[in-house]
Amino acid sequence: MTVCRRPLALLAFAIVFVGTAHSAAADAPWQNARQMIVVTTADWNTNHGELRTFERHGDAWREVAAPAPVTIGKNGAGWGLGLNAPQTGGPVKREGDNRSPAGVFRIGEAFGYAAHAATALPYRALTATDWCMDVSGTAQYNRIVDANVVGADAVKGSSEPMRRDLHVNGDQRYRLGFVIEHNAQAAPQGGSCIFAHLWKSPDDATAGCTAMTPAVMESLLAWLKPQQHPVFVLLPQAEYQRLRADWHLPALATAGAAQ
């Protein structure tokens, strides 16, 4: 998935009470989440939005950083395959539609071009032979694999070299990022290779990922802790407000996404 406004500094010291988590419902797959990244957009077809970060202390969600601008899929968002129950109304994410998946998703491994990164997440140091398979129906669909391990035929047809700096004219967008676990079941045509990664510019939307400044990404990676079961939420503002109580999402202190 080829990728991807003014950067806002993350203020990790500014812990502001913004709402209650309620007691998470027993059937919510993310009931044990104590860290949450929330991206909201103006509507389904908007290709940029606002990212917020929250921690849960007891039953209270508290915002832990200043909101930051992000870009998403160039055609906006569509319902993805994540932890939440299927929803009606709005587009549905499909392979190649240039929409970012909407819903609640686990956060997977971090990745980057360097040998190490300042994060507690599992980290994958990318190599020239790492690819994410975006060809639906293949055995490695929606997985990052090393062609030296799985064989060149296993990644044949993929348009997702992970070392974009080596394969795509020095591109730095995957220099640092993490996996958003959309379509973990690899449903055919469900969409693949969804990441949070660096943006090319504030005006460049993505093919389905969420992109941001290096400063925001570095702050996220330093903050995220696997033992806190972090999740990633992306929703248009109206859907966020409709689902907030049932999904036990944080209240937003202000109106939401960037205009």
N, C-alpha and C positions, 0 to 999 in steps of 0.2 A: 504494500500500500504506500504509494508515494505520498509525500507528506504535504505535511505541512509543506498592547497597544502601549503603550507606554508602560514600562515595568514599574511595579509597585513593590517596595521592599517588604519582605515578610517580617513582621514584628513578633517574634516568638515570645517576647516577654509580655506582650499585651494580652492577658487572659481576660476575656470579656464574657460575662454570662449572657447568653442569647436565647435560651429556651430549655425545656425539659425533654428528656428522651422518653418519658413515661416508662413504664416497665415493659421492656420489649416482649412482644407476643411470643409464646412458646414455639409457634410455627414459623417465625421469621428466621430464615437461614443466616441472617447477619445479626442475630440477637446478641452475640458475644463481641461485636465490633466495639472498640473503644477509641478508634481513630476513624475519621471519615473525611474524604475529600469530596466536596460538592461543587459541581459545575452547573450553572444555570444559564440558559439562553433566552432571548426574547420570545422566540416561537420555534416551531419545528424547522423552519427553513433558514434561520439565521446561522451564519457560519463563524460567529465569535461569541464569547460569553465571559463569565466571571467565575473565577475559582476561589473557593473558601476552604479552610481547614478547621476541623472541630475535634475535640477530645471529649469523651464522656467520663464524668466523675460522679459515681453513684447513678442517679437518674437524671443528671443535668448535662446537656451538651453545652460546651463552652467554645467559643471561637478563639483560635490561638494565633492568628496571623491576619495581617491586612489583606483584603480581597485583591486579587491579581487578574489581569486580563489574559485570556487564552484565545486561541483559534481552534476550531473544530472542522468537521467535514465541510467541504466547499458547498455541498447541497443541504447542510444542516444536520439534523439528527433523525433517527428512526428507532423504533423499539428493537432492542437487542435481546440476546439470549444470555441472561445472567442469573442472579439469585432470586429475583422477584418472579411472581406469577405472571403469565402472559397477560398483556393488556390489549384493549380494543381502543380504536380511535387513534389517529396519527399514522404516519408511515411506519413500515416495518423494514428493518435493516436487511439488506441483501448484499451478496458479494459484488463488488465493483460499482455500488451505487453512490459512492462519495458521500455517504452519511455516517456520522458517528453513532455508535449504539447508545440508546437511552435505557436507563434502568439502574440497577445496583449490581456491582461486580466486585469480585475479589481482586486484590492487587497481587500480582505475581512477582517474578524475579526482576531485579534491576539489570541493566546492561549498559555497556559503553565501550568506547575504543581503548580506554586505558586498562592497564593490568588490574587496577584496584579502584574502588570508589569509596567515598565517605558515607557509608550506609550500612544499616543493620540488615537490610534485605539480602537474600541470596543474590549474588552478583555474577553475571556472565561477562567475562572479558571476550569481546567479539573478535573473530578472526576473519580473514579473507574468504574462508570457505563456509561461513555461517550464512544460512538463508532462512527466511520465513516462508513456508509453503502456502501460496495463495491460490493454488489450483484445486478447485473443489473436486471431491471424489477420489483424490489421491490418498495414499496411506499416511502421509505426513501433513495432511491439510491442517492449517492453523497451528503449526508447530515450528519453533526455531530449531533447526538441525544443522549439523556439520556435514557437509557433502563428503568430507574425508571419511566419515563414519558410516553414513547411510548409503553412500554411493552417488555418483553424479546423476544417474538416471532418476533417483528419488526426488531430486530437486529440479528436474527438467521442466521448463516452462514457468518457473517462478519469476516474478518481477520484483522480488523483495530481497536484494542483497543487504545484509545487516551492516556490513562495512561500506557504507555509502561513500565514505571518503576515498576508498580505493576503487569502487566500481562506478561512482556517479560524480566524477569531476570534483572530488574533494568535499562533497556535501557533508556538513557537520551536524545534520539534524538528529542522527542517531548516536552522536558522541556521548550522550547521556540520556537515559530514559528508564521506563519500567513498563512491564506488561500489564494491560488491563484485560482481565480474564473473561472476555466476551466469547461466546460459543465454545466453551471448554469441551463440549461434547462433539465438536467438529461436525455439526449438522450440515449436510450438503447445501451449498449456496447461502449458508447462514452468515457469512462474513468472516474475515480472518485478519490476523496480524494487526490487532488493535493495541496501540501503545500510547503512553504519554511520552513526549519527546521534546526536543528543542525546536523552536520555530525558526523559520528562515527570516521572517520579518513580521511585524504586527499586521500586515495586510495580506499575508499568504496563508490561505486556508489549507486544510489537509485533505487526504482521501478517506478519512474516517478516524484518524487519531485525534488526540488533544495535544496542542503544542503551546509552548510557553518560553519565557526567557531562561537563560542559563541560571540566573540567580534564584528564580523561583524553583526550578528543578532541583538545584543543589540543596535548597532549604527543605524541600519535600523529602528528598532522599535521606537527609540527616535526621529528619523528624520521624519518619515511618519506622515502626517496630513490628516485626512479625507476631510477637507475643500479644500485641494489642488487636490482632485480627482486623487490620485496616481494610476498608472498602472504598470504592470509587462510585460516586453517584453522578449521573448526568441526566438532566431533565429540562425541558422548557419551563419557564416560570409558572405558567398556568397548571401544568401537570404536577409540578413540585407542590404547589399549594393544595391541589386536589388530594394528593397522596400523603401529605406530610404527617397527618395524625395517624393514619393506618400503618404507615411504614416507619413511624417513630423517628422521623427526620428532624434535624435541628430547625428551630425557627430562624429565619433570616432577619438580621437587624435592619437592613435597608431594602430598597426596592428590588435589587437583584442585578441581572446581567447588564453589561455595558450596552449603551444604546447603539 
